[in-house]
């Protein structure tokens, strides 16, 4: 099985893919507007195509064109691991922005992994992790994104992690604010999938540039990355509760999908419940498709997820 963990352990694959409770008063440009009648807006997370990228079937530089022409999706979410060799190249990111804008595609955010633990209990390591993210904030700004998505990993007790994360996430959000780029925390397993714990940290940091990217499927508390694929998780945070807790801080939503039945319904995640929570909250940002299934090819998984979101959103009225 090809997992995000195995991908991140093989950093050379980045080169292969490239070549082949609210907080403070909301600042106008640091949050997405919310209303009671939310229009459905769908984006595509690049991880949905990670197998094709790694195998060289498609190129990371063509992501915007692929999203629009193959799937009819006009907004995209990049994954940093496909661009490690050009991370600090302003010229490259300017070219990527032009590629997207020429297609009429909106660049939403960059998902950042493998840059150190922002919740490290070692102050020196934590500082390095924070600074490792700076280049992605710069890249996001050039691309015209509103955010980067980060992980809130670290090792220790929750008491130890709380202080470390307040410092690490707070420092990065402060830097992001100077560049008008949000820092979004995703539920990705262990303590990061404990909604109440993470909300407590966001409230303490109290910075409008620190938000969330709630994921429908990553609520496993005893596994890194938090995947609930194949229903194997033995200790899961309630997904509906977690998404509800994260939504007041959300500047994006990740619609994870794994597998479908013959009617096109997701078999692990209750999309009707999830999308009702999102819609009732008044969330007015983009819902990003992130297909991660193992028993369906990626194009079919993306299209099936898109059709499911559109159908359920319409049924909710």
N, C-alpha and C positions, 0 to 999 in steps of 0.2 A: 504493500500500500504506500502510495506517495503522499506524504503529509507535509504540513508547513514546517514541522521540526526537521524532517529529513532534507527539505529544500534549503533551509537556513544553514544546515551543517555543511552544505556544499556550495560555498560562496562563489565558486568559479562558474556556477550555472548562470549567475547574473550576466556574465559576459556573453555566454552562449545565447541567452534569450535576447539580448540587445542586438546582437548582430543578426542572427537568423530571426421641589423647592428651588427656584431660581436664585441667582446670585447677583448682587449689586444692581444698580440701574443698568438696563441693557444699552450698550453702545450700538449705534445704528449699524456700523459695519462689522461688528464682531459677532452678531447673531443673525439667524435667519428669521424672518417675520413669521408670526403665527396668527391664525385666524380660526374661527369656528367652522368655516367651510373650506376644508383643505382640498386643493386641486392635486390630483395624482401626478407626481413627477418622479420618473424612474431614471436611475443611473446604472452604470455597469461597473462592477469592481473587477479589476484586472486579474485578480486571483481566480476568477471563474474560468480563465483561459490558461492557467499555469502549466497544464500538461502540454498543450500545443506550443507554448512559448519555450518550454524546456527542450522539447523535441525539435525545435527549430522549424515547425510547420508554419508559424507566423512570426512576425517581428514586432518587438515591443514598440518600435518607433511608429508602427502603423496602427496603434491601438485606437486612436480616435476614428480613423477611417473604417476600421473593422466594426467598431461599436455601432456606427451609424448605418453603414451599408449592409452589414450582415444581420443586424438585430433591430434596426430602427430605433436605436437609443442615442439620444443627443447630449448625454452628460456622462462623464467618466471619472473613475477613482483609480489612480495609479498605485502600483506596488513598488516600493523603493528597490527591492532586490533585483529587479530587472534593469536597473540603471546605475549599478554601483560604480561602474567605470567612468561615468560621466556626471557623477553627483555634484561636482563643484564647477562644472562648465556652464557659465552663463550663456555662452553661445548655443550650446546644445539645448538648454531649456527654452531659450528664445525661439529656436527652430521648432521645438515641440509645441510651443504655444501657437506658432503660426500654422502648423499642421492642423491643430484642433480648430482654430478659428476659421481657417479656410474651408473646413467641413461644416462649420456652424455648430461645433460641439463644445460644450462647456466643461472646463476642467474643474472638478470639485475639491479634491483632496489627494494627498499622498499618504498611503498606508506605510508606516515606518516600522520595520522589525530589525532585530539583530544589531542594535546600536548601544547595548549596555542596559543595565537595570536602573531605571529612574527611581526605584525604591530601594536601592542598595543601602544597607545599614553602614557601609564604609563610606565616609564623607568624600574621600578622594575619588573612589570609584564612581560615586554618584555624580560628582562634578564632571567627570569625564563623560559619563553617559549623557548628561544634560548638553554638554558642548558638542557631542557627536551628532545631536539632532539639529544643530544650527544650520548645517548645509541643506537639510531638507526643508527647513523653513524658508531659506533663501530660494530654493528651487520652486517651492510652492508659490512664492510671491511672484516669481518670474512667469510661471505658468498661468497665473491668474486664479489660483485656487483660493478658497477661503480658509482651509485648514490642513494640518497634518494629523494623522491618527497615530497614537503612540500606545505602547504597552506600559502597564504599571507594575512590572515584575520586581521582585526582590525576595530575599530569604530572611526569615526571622519570625518572631511572634507578631501577632497583629498590633500589639502595643508598640513594638520596635518599628514595624513597617509603617504605622500611621505617621509617626514623626518624620521618617525618611521620605515618604511619599509627599507629605505636605511641603517639604523642602524641595524635593526634586521636581515635582510637577509644578509647584509654585514658581520656582526659578525659571523653568522652561516657558511657562505661560507668560511670565513677565517679559521674557525675551521675545516671545511670539507677539505680544501686544505691541512692542515697538515696531514690528514689521507688519502689523495688522493681519496676523495669521493666527488662527485659533489652534489650540492644542486639544485634541479629543482623545479621551480614554475609552477603549473598548473592553468589554468583558471578554477575557481571554483565559479563563481558568484560574484555579486556586482562589486567592483572596480577591482577585480582580472581578470575579463573578459573584461576589457577595455585594449585592446592591446597596444595602444599608451601610456597610463599611465604606464603600467607595464614595457614596453620597456624603458621608460624614467628612471625608477628606476634601471633597470639592467645596463643601460649605465652609470648611476652615480656611482653605486657600482664598476663597472669596474673590476670585478674579474672573471677570466676564469673558476673558480669552481662554479659560479652561472649561471645557465642556465634555460631552460624551458622544460616542457613536454606539448606541445599543444594538447588539446583534441578537437576532432571534434564536440562534442555536448554540451559543458558547456559554452555557451556564453550569458546566461541570466544575464542582468545587475541589475535586481531588485529582485533576488532570491538567497539565499544562496545555494551553490553547483552549481548553474548555469544551472540546467537541462532544456533542451528544449523538453523533452519528451511530447508527445501528443500535441505538438504545443501550449502549454498554456502560454508561456512566452509573456509578453506584451511589453517588452523593451529589445531587443536582439542586441548585438554587431554583426556586419557582420562576420559570421564564416570564410568565405574565407579570409577576410581582417585580422582577428585575427590570423589565422593559418599562413598566410604569414608573419605577423609581428613577430611571435614567432619563426619561423623556423630558422633564423640565429643563435639563441641561443640554439636550440633544441638538446638534447642528447637522445631523445626518442620521440615517437608520440603515442598518445592514440586514437585508432580507436573505439570511442563510437558507440554503436548501440542500437536501441530501438525496431524497428518493421520492418517487411518486407512484400512486396507484393508477389503475386503468382509467380513472376519471380525471386525472391530472391534479389530484390533491396530494399535498406533501404528507408523507407517512410518519414523520418524526415530529414535525412542528405543526401546531394548529394555526394555520394562517388566518382563519376567520377570527379567532380570538386575538391574535397578534395585531392584525390590521385594524380591528375595531378599536383596540387600545390606542394605536397610533392616530387613527382618524378622530376619535373622541377627544384626544388631547389637544387637537387644533394644530398639531405639528404641520408645518407648511414647507419643509425642506424636501430633499430628494431621498427616495427609498432606493438603496443600492442593491442590485442583484449580486449575490455571491454564491454561485453554485459550487458545491464541493463534493458532489456525489461520486461514487466509485463504480456504479453499475449502469451508467448512461454516459454517452459522449458529451463533451462540453457544449457544443452548439445546441443539442437537443435539451440539455439541462437548462441552459440560459433561456431558450424560447419557452420551455414549459413553465419555468418560474415566472417569466414575464406575463404569460397568459393567465397564470393563477392569480397573480397580484391584480391584474386588470379586472378579472372576473369578480373576485371577492370584493374589491374596492367598489365596483359598480353595484354589487348586491347589497352592500352596506348602506347605500343611498346617501 
